[in-house]
Amino acid sequence: MVEAPASREPLYSIRSVSKKYGGVQALTGVDFVVHPGEVHAVVGENGAGKSTLMKIFAGAENPDSGGAWIGDRPLKLRSAGDGVRAGIAIVFQELSLYPDLDVLANLFVQSGPTRLGILDRGAMVRRARAVMAEIGLTVSLDAPVTSLLLAERQLLEICRALLTEAQVVILDEPNSALNAAETDRLFRVVRKLRTDGVAVVYVSHRLEEVLRIADVVTVMRNGAIVRSMKASDATIAGLVADMLGEHQLAEKVMPRRGRPTVGRPLQITDVAVSKLLEPISLEVRSGEILGLAGLEGSGVRTLLDVLFGVAGRYEGRVTLPDGRPGPKTTQDAVRAGIAYIPPDRKRLGGSLQQTVLDNLVQVTAGVLGRYGFLLKSSSLRRDALSQVRALRIGAPSVNTLLGRLSGGNQQKVVLGKWLAAQPQIVILDDPTRGIDVGAKQEFYRIIRSLADEGRIVLFTSSELPEFGLLCDAVAVFYKGRHVGTYAAEEVYVHKLLEAINTGKLQ
């Protein structure tokens, strides 16, 4: 790690900023300062206020009180466009690309080089290729964004920020979809920006990487700044303590539910995927909720891909409870009684422009073909209504478009279409992401009931306390390895947080 820069004259700052969404106080009297040639990391649990702070800093959100400053002058930011014109670029955690445009148009969506008052495509292409080469993005400039992989879209967002030649670059979870090599290239770019005098604000859950790349670290909790320090003075254990506070450090959040497990297990024997997952062996019985905890790239989602037939080639063996081998394709997985509820309900889970009914029968009528060649509308409607009642889906009618429901009810519909297939193995990949507190409580009830009915449940979440609320045990993954498993009575949130960031179980 490099030493902090000598210059301490502030470049940009926000002062006494507060922000409230409905009844939720997202930020309370926050002061935040960045200096030229400095990498300033911001860490905190989900809901700590990090992303809200970054959006206000970039002008994408307006504060209820307080404001932004450039040096000693107040800065009026009413939009992200104002932020760009003021020299602030942001890569949002939720990608903000335009799917109907090609790569080049997305790179210059705000503005581009002109010649005689007309956009100079040749100059745009030259600048784009230079930045893409630097970041390691190898896609056609004419390719539609919809054709890009998630990691490529994330790199595209970063390239767009770099093309603005901003004085401040905000990176909000910039490598959540990047592999190790892509992350290393990103860090080289961050160090070059620092050398060029650019201030970089780096928001991340990956504490090990924060200490590797940052000069200064600020910790947020409950919408406020708890502490700022030189990265050279910080430790992972200290950051965890600051992020959680004394109450959560002392709180055991995993009561054992004492549910008996029966039947033959799901067996994962020496399963490995080249460069992504080292050999792992696990056994999960019916009636058990096994948590899989790890950061992006830890191997958790690679294992889920294997179990749902997405991974393609892998070594080792998966044996399903009925003795059959693991699936080779997603169709095989569905027919074998495996359900997968993805984290991105809008892009991967449901069809927002279709009705609740169409979504709920998508698996049973489509892949499984349970209704025969000639679909009977009365049977489809009866089974859809059954799922609506069982999951307490709040919809005016099964003929309502999915996109018109709340986020929590949309996710219930996604879950319902899989439960209609009566799966024996249910994979829940961050199932409560982006839904409100009330809807989460409903989901917890549903998840527990799945295990009570004797199903095998594999669960992962970006909200660490959820492991404690739901799981019988938690397998911890780190950099492609299964580093150990916590029994229910052993788990505290701070132990999980430290384990996924260091690969060491206390």
Buried (B, 14 or more C-beta within 10 A) or exposed (E): EBEBBEEEEBBBBBBEBBBBEEEEBBBBEBEBBBBBBBBBBBBBBEBBBBBBBBBBBBBBBEBEEBBBBBEEEEBEBEEBEBBBBBBBBBBBBEBBBEEEBBBBBBBBEEEBBEEEEEEBBEBBEEBBEEBBEBBBBEBEBEBBBEEBEEBBBBBBBBBBBBBBEBBBBBBBBBBBBBEEEBBEBBBEBBBEBBEEBBBBBBBBBBBBBBBEBBBBBBBBBBBBBBBBBEBBEBEBBBBBBBBBBEEBBEBEBBEEBEBEBEEEBBBBEEBBBEEBBBBBEBEBBBBBBBBBBBBBBBBBBBBBBBBBBBBEEBEBEBBBBEEEEBBEEBEBBBBBBBBBBBBEBBEEBBBBEBBBBBBBBBBBBEBBEBBEEEEEEEBBBEBBBEBBEBBEBBBEEBEBBBEEBBBBBBBBBBBBBBBBBEBBBBBBBBBBBBBEEEBBEBBBEBBBEBBEEBBBBBBBBBBBBBBBBBBBBBBBBBBBBBBBBBEBEBBBBBBBBBBBBBBEBE
